[in-house]
Each structure stands twice: as C-alpha cells, then as structure tokens.
Amino acid sequence: MKRLKLWLLCLCVMIAALILVFIPKQQKLTIGIFAGSNWNVPSSASDERIENAIAAFNEIYPDVKVEFQSGIRPELYEEWLSRQIINDQLPDVFFVPSQMFSMLANNGSLADLTYLSIHDDQFHQEEYYANSLKEGMKDNKLYALPYESVPTLMFVNKTLLDKEGISMPDSDWTWDDFYSICNQISKDTNGDGIQDQFCYYDYTWEDALYSTGTAFYDEVNNQVDLNNETTAETVAFMRRLNALNTEKVTAEMFDKGQVAFQPMNYSDYRTYMPYPWRVKKYSTFEWDCLTMPAGANGGNISQIDTLMLGLSSRSKNQAMAWEFMKLLSSEPAIQSELAKNSPAVSVLRKVMQSPEVIDALKADNPGSSSFEMTILNDVMEQGIAIRRTDQYNQIIQIANSQINELMNNDADIENGLASMQRQIDTYLRK
C-alpha cells in the first residue's frame, strides 16, 4: 500500500512537471503611451484606439496579455519615460515623439528594427509615406515605426478675402500669389493712420525655405547649409512680405479676424473645423485651409511631424512586441480608424487614398469648406520630415536672431548669411 501511494505521488509530481514544461506560460507585453493627443489639441479617444488594437491583437495571439498605464498626460510623458529608463522598467513598446527620437536612439533605448523589418514577409516599407518612415531612421537603420503624422497647412480667413473680392487660391499657389494677396489685404481700413488688417501671422523663414525643397540641416553629419542662393532668395522674399505688416501681428489678431493667413497643423484643422469646436474656436469669420505656397524652384511643401512606436532594446519579448507595433503601424483597419477619428493623418498611403476615409473626412467638414481631402496625399508625399531635437532648436535660435534682423533692415543679405553660417559652424564644432 505504501509503495502504491509512493508510486502515485511520483506520478503526480511527474505530471505536474510535464505541465510546467509543455504548457506555455502566458506572455506579457507592456505598452507605454500617453492619454490624449500628441498635437496639443483636444482628443479623448487615444486609449480607446489602443484598447481596440489590443483586442484585435489578442484575437491573433490569445495567450499574450498586453498591459498599459493610462492617464499619462502628453506634457509629462517625456519625464515619465525617462524614469522608466533609469529604473530599467522601459515598456516593451512605447510612443516615441519625434523630439525624443535621437536621444532614445543614441542612448541605446531603442532596438534596431532593421533585421526584423527586412526578414518579415508581411512588412512592406513601400506602403508607408516615405517622410513618415524616415523619421524613425538613423544611419540607414530603422529604430521606430511611424504611427501617425501631422503636416503643416495654411489657414485662410475666407471672410477677409471675400471682403476684398479675392478668391481662395488654388492648391498649387506660389510665393507670387501669396504676396499679391497680402499686398491687397494689408491696409488701414478706418483711416486712423494705424494698420488694422494684416497679411499673415507666424509664417516664418523656415516655412518659406522648406517650400523651396531645401532641408538645410543634415542631422547625420551634423552640418548646416544656410549660406547659399536659395536661402538668400528666401530672406529677400520674407523681407518684402514682412514690410507689409507695419504693426506687430499677434495670434489674438488672427482670432479676431484681422489677419488673412496663419500656418497651423492639420491637427488644428481636424479639431476645429467640425461642429461644435468650429463655433467655439472661430465664430466671427469663415475659415479654411490650403497647402503651403510654393517657393522658388520648389513646391507646395509642408513640414511633417510624426509620432512613432519604439521597441525596447531590453525587451524579453521582442518578436511579439514587433508583431504588436507592426499591427498598430501597418494594419489598414487600425490606421483607417485613426485617420477618421483622430486629429492626425495615417502613415499609410492606401489609407489616405481610400474613398471610405476621404468620404468620412469630408463628412466632418461644413459645406463651406473648399479643402479637398485628396490633397492630403500630395502634402504627405511632398513634405519634409523635421525632427525638432535640442540641437535643431539651438540652430534655429541662432538663425532666427540673424535672419529676423535681416528681414527688418536693408543690410546686405549675402554678408548677413555668411556671418550667421560662421556662428552656426562654431556652435556645431563645440
């Protein structure tokens, strides 16, 4: 009897051991995201989109538990993510705002995705907008997948244009068209000797220079080229344009309907064009948006910013993490919902070219809007990807000081640019 009990006990132990060995444990993935929008506009559905993606993922991989911490505000996300890195608790997959990409790639937090992307037959880089994908690359290696993008567009006060008998420009408008309209708009309307109707607010030399097709900062080689003929032509154009605003123009003036043009993100257009936000934001005038005006020998080129997805270099579930981030980034159904219900553009060409998505976006806009949603595809194809790193911002700060001065005086532009270039080169050598 004792032998039988001992034998049964041994059998139970063996069965338990076999269960532990052959029955797989549930895998766990951790996700690092923030609540709300990356683009400084109201948005409440970001968690819901992630939850829907997790549900879709679990239909394919039911044995994987995906967890994320909700409620992190976008403005606190960088601090939160830094703490996770310090405490060695970086999530398997996490949001990567463009301004954080270089830091995360340089400090080794981001896994190199190049091998995974090349050897995955279901992953196709050509399906992405090149500018969106480019933001996650460094030294020709892929470190992040694009999740959503936002281009810059030109907001237009249609009421002001109508008042002056000016038609909305076409989507292929140029610097000359822009200046011609501004020249007609800029005036003192009540005869008190003070200008009260203005051409533009916050259109910068950066906007103008990018519309020439010029990317002046080489992040890979840490070089800047602003001392050239194209930049000189850009500054000369901005000097002419700036002379039309004889008073300091403010955002409040645009909000009151005194200004014709202001560059804003597509996220602002998507948020504030539909009812009821349209009434709350700009209720005193009709407005719409356009492509950016084409510069000399350039095109209607916008700056494009992209929110990305990174994979932790220390993740113990990199293969499964890759599958989840790939689902978020490249699954048409998920990207379609993002395009239709968020203040951003899908990073996939076929989504933004989809009649279903285009019709859904049109349905959100009032009948007075003349903006063709099909233009978004052209904007994304032609745009320039900008990563506003600390280094980039410092370069812009130096350039702003010199170029803004050149825009407001009659000094020789070529000499001013040469002096500015020397200052930037000195800074880069430090």
C-alpha positions in Angstrom: 0.0 0.0 0.0 2.8 2.4 0.9 4.5 1.5 -2.4 1.3 2.3 -4.3 1.0 5.7 -2.5 4.6 6.5 -3.2 4.2 5.5 -6.9 1.1 7.7 -7.2 2.9 10.6 -5.6 5.8 10.2 -8.0 3.3 10.1 -10.9 1.6 13.3 -9.8 5.0 15.0 -9.5 5.9 13.9 -13.0 2.6 15.1 -14.4 3.0 18.4 -12.7 6.5 18.8 -14.1 5.3 17.9 -17.6 2.5 20.5 -17.3 5.0 23.2 -16.3 7.4 22.2 -19.1 4.9 21.7 -22.0 2.1 24.1 -21.3 3.2 27.6 -22.3 3.0 30.4 -19.8 1.0 33.5 -20.8 3.3 36.1 -22.3 3.0 39.7 -21.2 3.7 42.8 -23.2 3.9 46.3 -21.6 3.0 49.4 -23.6 4.0 53.0 -22.9 1.5 55.6 -24.2 0.0 58.9 -23.1 -3.6 59.9 -22.9 -4.9 62.5 -25.3 -3.2 64.0 -28.4 0.4 64.5 -29.3 -0.6 67.6 -31.2 -1.8 70.0 -28.4 -5.5 69.7 -29.4 -8.5 68.1 -27.5 -8.7 64.4 -28.1 -10.2 61.8 -25.9 -10.2 58.6 -27.9 -6.4 57.6 -27.9 -6.8 55.0 -25.1 -9.8 53.5 -26.9 -7.9 53.1 -30.1 -5.1 51.3 -28.2 -7.7 49.1 -26.5 -9.2 48.2 -29.8 -5.8 47.3 -31.2 -5.1 45.1 -28.2 -8.4 43.3 -28.7 -7.5 42.7 -32.4 -4.0 41.5 -31.4 -5.5 39.1 -28.8 -7.7 37.5 -31.5 -4.4 36.5 -33.2 -2.4 35.9 -30.0 -4.8 35.0 -27.3 -2.0 33.8 -24.9 -0.4 37.3 -24.8 -1.5 39.7 -22.1 -1.0 43.4 -23.2 -0.9 46.0 -20.4 -0.6 49.7 -20.5 -0.7 52.5 -17.9 -3.4 55.1 -18.8 -3.7 58.7 -17.8 -0.2 59.9 -18.5 -0.5 63.4 -20.0 1.4 64.2 -23.1 3.4 67.0 -21.5 4.5 64.7 -18.7 5.3 61.7 -21.0 9.0 62.5 -21.6 9.6 62.7 -17.8 7.7 59.5 -17.3 9.6 57.7 -20.0 12.9 58.9 -18.7 12.1 57.5 -15.2 11.3 54.1 -16.8 14.7 54.1 -18.5 16.5 55.0 -15.3 14.6 52.3 -13.3 15.1 49.7 -16.0 11.4 49.5 -16.5 11.1 50.6 -20.1 7.9 49.2 -21.7 8.3 46.6 -24.5 6.6 49.0 -26.9 6.2 52.8 -26.4 5.4 56.0 -28.1 8.3 58.0 -29.5 7.6 61.7 -30.2 9.9 63.0 -32.9 11.8 65.3 -30.5 12.8 62.3 -28.3 13.9 60.0 -31.2 17.5 61.0 -31.4 18.1 60.8 -27.7 16.4 57.4 -27.4 18.3 56.0 -30.4 21.7 57.4 -29.2 21.3 56.1 -25.6 20.5 52.6 -26.7 16.9 52.5 -25.5 15.5 51.7 -29.0 16.1 48.3 -30.5 17.3 48.2 -34.1 14.3 47.1 -36.2 16.2 46.7 -39.4 16.6 42.9 -39.3 13.0 42.3 -38.2 11.7 44.5 -40.9 13.8 43.0 -43.7 13.0 39.4 -42.8 9.3 39.8 -42.2 7.4 38.9 -45.4 4.3 40.7 -44.1 6.0 44.0 -43.6 6.3 46.3 -46.6 8.1 49.6 -46.2 6.9 50.9 -49.5 3.3 51.1 -48.1 4.3 54.0 -45.9 4.7 57.6 -46.8 8.5 58.0 -47.1 8.6 61.1 -44.9 6.7 59.3 -42.1 9.0 56.2 -42.2 12.1 58.4 -42.5 11.5 59.9 -39.1 12.3 56.6 -37.4 15.6 56.0 -39.2 19.1 56.8 -38.2 22.3 55.9 -40.1 20.2 54.0 -42.6 18.8 51.8 -39.8 15.2 51.5 -38.7 14.7 52.3 -35.0 11.0 53.2 -34.9 7.8 52.6 -36.8 5.5 55.6 -37.7 2.1 55.7 -36.0 0.5 59.0 -37.1 1.7 62.1 -38.9 0.7 65.8 -38.9 1.6 68.1 -41.8 1.6 71.9 -41.6 -1.2 73.7 -43.6 -2.0 77.3 -44.3 -5.2 78.5 -42.5 -7.1 81.2 -44.5 -9.6 83.8 -43.3 -12.1 83.4 -46.1 -14.3 86.3 -44.8 -11.4 88.7 -45.1 -10.6 87.5 -48.7 -14.3 87.8 -49.7 -14.4 91.3 -48.2 -11.6 92.3 -50.5 -13.0 90.5 -53.5 -10.2 87.9 -53.6 -10.8 84.3 -54.5 -9.4 81.4 -52.5 -6.0 80.5 -54.0 -5.6 77.1 -55.8 -3.7 74.3 -54.1 -0.7 74.9 -56.4 -0.3 78.6 -55.4 3.1 80.2 -55.2 5.0 82.9 -53.4 4.0 85.4 -56.0 0.3 84.6 -55.4 0.8 84.8 -51.7 2.5 88.2 -51.9 -0.1 89.5 -54.4 -3.0 88.7 -52.0 -1.0 90.1 -49.0 -0.4 93.3 -50.8 -4.2 93.7 -51.3 -5.1 92.7 -47.8 -2.7 94.8 -45.8 -4.2 98.2 -45.1 -5.6 100.7 -42.6 -9.4 100.2 -43.1 -10.7 103.0 -40.8 -8.4 105.8 -41.8 -6.9 106.4 -38.4 -3.3 106.0 -39.6 -2.8 102.6 -38.0 -2.8 99.4 -39.9 -5.7 97.1 -38.8 -5.8 94.5 -41.5 -2.9 92.2 -41.9 -1.4 89.6 -44.3 -0.1 86.8 -42.1 0.8 85.7 -38.6 3.6 83.2 -37.7 4.7 82.4 -41.3 8.4 82.1 -40.8 11.5 81.9 -42.9 11.6 78.2 -42.1 8.2 77.7 -43.7 9.3 79.7 -46.8 12.7 77.9 -47.1 11.2 74.4 -46.8 8.8 75.3 -49.6 11.8 75.6 -51.9 12.6 72.0 -51.2 15.6 72.8 -49.1 16.4 70.7 -46.0 19.2 72.8 -44.5 20.1 70.6 -41.5 22.0 67.3 -42.1 21.5 65.5 -38.8 23.6 62.5 -39.7 26.7 64.6 -40.4 25.7 67.4 -38.0 26.0 70.1 -40.7 24.0 73.1 -41.7 24.0 74.9 -45.0 22.2 78.3 -44.9 24.8 80.4 -46.8 23.5 79.8 -50.3 21.5 81.5 -53.1 18.2 79.7 -52.2 18.3 81.0 -48.6 19.2 84.5 -49.9 16.1 84.4 -52.2 14.0 83.2 -49.2 15.2 86.0 -46.9 14.6 88.6 -49.7 11.0 87.3 -50.1 10.4 87.4 -46.4 11.8 91.0 -46.3 9.2 92.1 -48.9 6.4 90.2 -47.2 7.3 91.5 -43.7 7.3 95.1 -44.9 3.5 94.7 -45.5 2.9 94.3 -41.7 3.6 97.7 -40.3 2.4 96.7 -36.8 3.3 93.7 -34.7 0.8 90.9 -35.6 -0.4 88.6 -32.8 -2.4 85.4 -32.6 -5.2 87.4 -31.0 -5.4 89.5 -34.1 -5.9 86.3 -36.2 -8.5 85.0 -33.8 -10.4 88.3 -34.1 -10.4 88.0 -37.9 -7.9 90.8 -38.7 -5.3 88.5 -40.4 -5.6 86.6 -43.7 -3.1 83.7 -43.3 -1.6 81.6 -40.5 0.3 78.3 -40.7 -1.2 75.7 -38.4 -1.0 71.9 -38.0 -3.5 69.6 -39.8 -4.5 68.5 -36.2 -5.9 72.0 -35.6 -7.9 71.8 -38.9 -9.3 68.4 -38.0 -10.2 69.5 -34.5 -11.6 73.0 -35.0 -13.3 72.7 -38.4 -16.2 70.4 -37.4 -19.1 71.4 -35.2 -19.1 72.3 -32.2 -15.4 73.1 -31.9 -15.7 75.3 -35.0 -18.1 77.6 -33.2 -16.0 77.7 -30.1 -12.7 78.5 -31.8 -13.5 80.9 -34.7 -17.1 82.1 -34.6 -16.6 85.5 -36.1 -15.4 84.6 -39.6 -15.3 81.8 -42.1 -12.0 80.0 -42.5 -10.5 77.1 -44.4 -7.0 75.7 -45.1 -4.7 75.3 -48.1 -1.3 73.8 -48.9 1.7 76.0 -48.2 2.6 78.4 -51.0 5.3 77.0 -53.3 8.7 78.7 -53.1 11.2 79.4 -55.8 12.0 76.2 -57.8 10.2 74.2 -55.0 6.7 73.1 -54.4 3.7 73.2 -52.0 5.9 71.6 -49.4 4.9 71.3 -45.7 6.8 70.4 -42.6 5.7 66.9 -41.4 5.9 65.7 -37.8 5.4 62.0 -36.8 4.6 60.2 -33.6 6.4 56.8 -33.7 6.4 53.5 -32.0 9.7 52.1 -30.4 10.7 48.7 -29.2 12.8 48.5 -26.1 16.3 47.2 -26.6 15.9 45.3 -23.3 12.6 43.7 -24.1 12.5 39.9 -23.4 9.6 39.6 -25.9 11.0 41.4 -28.9 9.4 39.1 -31.5 5.9 39.5 -30.0 6.5 43.3 -29.4 7.4 43.6 -33.1 4.1 42.0 -34.0 2.1 44.4 -31.8 3.8 47.6 -33.0 3.5 46.3 -36.6 -0.2 45.9 -36.1 -0.6 49.5 -34.8 1.5 50.9 -37.6 0.7 48.9 -40.7 -2.8 47.3 -40.2 -5.1 49.2 -42.6 -8.2 48.8 -40.4 -6.5 50.3 -37.4 -4.9 53.1 -39.4 -8.2 53.9 -41.1 -9.9 54.4 -37.8 -7.0 56.6 -36.7 -7.4 58.7 -39.9 -11.2 59.0 -39.5 -11.4 59.6 -35.7 -8.1 61.4 -34.7 -6.6 64.7 -35.4 -3.8 63.1 -37.5 -3.0 61.6 -40.8 -2.5 57.9 -41.4 1.1 56.9 -42.2 -0.1 54.5 -44.9 -0.7 55.7 -48.5 -3.5 53.4 -49.3 -5.5 54.5 -46.2 -5.3 58.2 -47.1 -6.2 57.3 -50.7 -9.1 55.2 -49.6 -12.5 56.6 -50.8 -14.0 55.5 -47.5 -11.6 57.5 -45.5 -11.8 60.5 -47.8 -15.6 60.5 -47.6 -15.5 60.2 -43.8 -13.2 63.2 -43.6 -15.3 65.2 -46.0 -18.5 64.4 -43.9 -16.9 66.1 -40.9 -16.4 69.4 -42.7 -19.1 72.0 -43.3 -20.3 72.6 -46.8 -18.4 75.9 -46.9 -15.1 74.2 -46.8 -13.2 74.1 -50.1 -10.3 72.0 -48.9 -10.0 68.8 -50.9 -9.1 65.9 -48.6 -7.4 64.2 -51.6 -4.8 67.0 -51.3 -3.6 65.4 -48.1 -2.0 62.6 -50.0 0.0 65.1 -52.1 1.0 67.0 -48.9 2.3 63.9 -47.3 4.2 62.8 -50.4 5.9 66.2 -51.0 6.5 67.2 -47.4 9.8 67.4 -45.4 10.2 65.4 -42.2 11.5 67.6 -39.3 12.9 66.3 -36.0 13.0 69.2 -33.6 15.8 67.9 -31.4 17.6 70.1 -28.9 20.4 70.5 -31.4 18.0 71.6 -34.2 16.2 74.1 -31.9 19.6 75.6 -30.9 20.5 76.0 -34.6 17.1 77.7 -35.3 17.6 80.0 -32.3 20.9 81.2 -33.8 19.5 81.5 -37.3 16.3 83.3 -36.1 18.3 86.1 -34.5 20.3 86.8 -37.7 17.5 86.2 -40.3 14.8 88.2 -38.4 17.2 91.1 -38.2 17.9 90.8 -42.0 14.1 90.8 -42.6 13.8 94.1 -40.8 16.6 96.1 -42.2 18.3 96.9 -45.5 21.6 95.1 -44.7 23.3 93.0 -47.4 21.7 89.6 -47.2 24.6 87.6 -48.5 27.0 89.1 -46.0 24.5 88.5 -43.2 24.0 84.9 -44.1 27.8 84.3 -44.3 28.2 85.7 -40.8 25.3 83.6 -39.5 26.8 80.5 -41.1 30.1 81.1 -39.3 28.3 81.4 -35.9 26.4 78.1 -36.5 29.6 76.3 -37.6 31.3 77.5 -34.4 28.4 76.2 -32.3 28.5 72.8 -34.1 32.2 72.4 -33.5 31.8 72.7 -29.7 
